[in-house]
Amino acid sequence: MNHEIIIFIPILLFMIGAIVFTFLKKRKRSAKSIYKLIDDLEKKYIY
């Protein structure tokens, strides 16, 4: 098993969750815009 991936994935998921939560607290966003935000972040940091 690649231990870097095992450590990195939960950190990445936590960061994405924290960003989404911050946006939700600032203002109400539709589910569609949140999914778009997550998709954009995945493309930026994973691919």
C-alpha positions as protocol buffer text, in pm:
chain_id: "A"
residue {
  index: 1
  type: MET
  ca { x: 0 y: 0 z: 0 }
}
residue {
  index: 2
  type: ASN
  ca { x: 115 y: 351 z: -77 }
}
residue {
  index: 3
  type: HIS
  ca { x: 109 y: 525 z: 262 }
}
residue {
  index: 4
  type: GLU
  ca { x: 136 y: 874 z: 108 }
}
residue {
  index: 5
  type: ILE
  ca { x: -200 y: 826 z: -64 }
}
residue {
  index: 6
  type: ILE
  ca { x: -357 y: 686 z: 255 }
}
residue {
  index: 7
  type: ILE
  ca { x: -246 y: 999 z: 443 }
}
residue {
  index: 8
  type: PHE
  ca { x: -320 y: 1248 z: 162 }
}
residue {
  index: 9
  type: ILE
  ca { x: -679 y: 1150 z: 73 }
}
residue {
  index: 10
  type: PRO
  ca { x: -839 y: 1224 z: 416 }
}
residue {
  index: 11
  type: ILE
  ca { x: -655 y: 1557 z: 432 }
}
residue {
  index: 12
  type: LEU
  ca { x: -779 y: 1651 z: 84 }
}
residue {
  index: 13
  type: LEU
  ca { x: -1135 y: 1549 z: 169 }
}
residue {
  index: 14
  type: PHE
  ca { x: -1121 y: 1749 z: 492 }
}
residue {
  index: 15
  type: MET
  ca { x: -996 y: 2057 z: 304 }
}
residue {
  index: 16
  type: ILE
  ca { x: -1275 y: 2030 z: 46 }
}
residue {
  index: 17
  type: GLY
  ca { x: -1531 y: 1980 z: 322 }
}
residue {
  index: 18
  type: ALA
  ca { x: -1400 y: 2281 z: 514 }
}
residue {
  index: 19
  type: ILE
  ca { x: -1413 y: 2503 z: 203 }
}
residue {
  index: 20
  type: VAL
  ca { x: -1770 y: 2395 z: 124 }
}
residue {
  index: 21
  type: PHE
  ca { x: -1874 y: 2448 z: 487 }
}
residue {
  index: 22
  type: THR
  ca { x: -1722 y: 2797 z: 485 }
}
residue {
  index: 23
  type: PHE
  ca { x: -1915 y: 2890 z: 171 }
}
residue {
  index: 24
  type: LEU
  ca { x: -2235 y: 2753 z: 324 }
}
residue {
  index: 25
  type: LYS
  ca { x: -2189 y: 2966 z: 634 }
}
residue {
  index: 26
  type: LYS
  ca { x: -2122 y: 3281 z: 431 }
}
residue {
  index: 27
  type: ARG
  ca { x: -2426 y: 3248 z: 211 }
}
residue {
  index: 28
  type: LYS
  ca { x: -2675 y: 2990 z: 97 }
}
residue {
  index: 29
  type: ARG
  ca { x: -2558 y: 2815 z: -217 }
}
residue {
  index: 30
  type: SER
  ca { x: -2750 y: 2572 z: -431 }
}
residue {
  index: 31
  type: ALA
  ca { x: -2639 y: 2210 z: -437 }
}
residue {
  index: 32
  type: LYS
  ca { x: -2549 y: 2249 z: -805 }
}
residue {
  index: 33
  type: SER
  ca { x: -2300 y: 2529 z: -734 }
}
residue {
  index: 34
  type: ILE
  ca { x: -2144 y: 2329 z: -448 }
}
residue {
  index: 35
  type: TYR
  ca { x: -2095 y: 2026 z: -671 }
}
residue {
  index: 36
  type: LYS
  ca { x: -1940 y: 2252 z: -935 }
}
residue {
  index: 37
  type: LEU
  ca { x: -1704 y: 2398 z: -674 }
}
residue {
  index: 38
  type: ILE
  ca { x: -1596 y: 2050 z: -561 }
}
residue {
  index: 39
  type: ASP
  ca { x: -1550 y: 1938 z: -922 }
}
residue {
  index: 40
  type: ASP
  ca { x: -1336 y: 2244 z: -999 }
}
residue {
  index: 41
  type: LEU
  ca { x: -1120 y: 2182 z: -692 }
}
residue {
  index: 42
  type: GLU
  ca { x: -1071 y: 1816 z: -783 }
}
residue {
  index: 43
  type: LYS
  ca { x: -963 y: 1913 z: -1135 }
}
residue {
  index: 44
  type: LYS
  ca { x: -725 y: 2177 z: -1000 }
}
residue {
  index: 45
  type: TYR
  ca { x: -552 y: 1965 z: -734 }
}
residue {
  index: 46
  type: ILE
  ca { x: -580 y: 1606 z: -859 }
}
residue {
  index: 47
  type: TYR
  ca { x: -554 y: 1613 z: -1237 }
}
